[in-house]
Amino acid sequence: MDDDFEFGDKRDAVKNAEAKGFNPGLVVLLVVVGLLLIFLIGNIVLYMYAQKNLPPKKKKPVSKKKMKRERLKQGVSAPGE
């Protein structure tokens, strides 16, 4: 008879646990995942906005020294030499 009594207590404990509410670990997980999704979607929106509205990057000017070196590699003599 003692076994039946303990089994009945376990059922009551399960019912009481279900009645408490949400699992705190699940709530934390949902909040973290939600914040991560908001962050990622915000970054995508900002990236798309920047691609439309920002001017393209200017290329750095090539120095005369590098131009001379490139011409020598190609076999063309630099002017003035």
Stockholm file with secondary structure:
# STOCKHOLM 1.0

chainA/1-81         MDDDFEFGDKRDAVKNAEAKGFNPGLVVLLVVVGLLLIFLIGNIVLYMYAQKNLPPKKKKPVSKKKMKRERLKQGVSAPGE
#=GR chainA/1-81 SS CHHHHHHHHHHHHHHHHHHHCSCHHHHHHHHHHHHHHHHHHHHHHHHHHHHHHSCCCCCCCCCHHHHHHHHHHHTCCCTTC
#=GC SS_cons        CHHHHHHHHHHHHHHHHHHHCSCHHHHHHHHHHHHHHHHHHHHHHHHHHHHHHSCCCCCCCCCHHHHHHHHHHHTCCCTTC
//
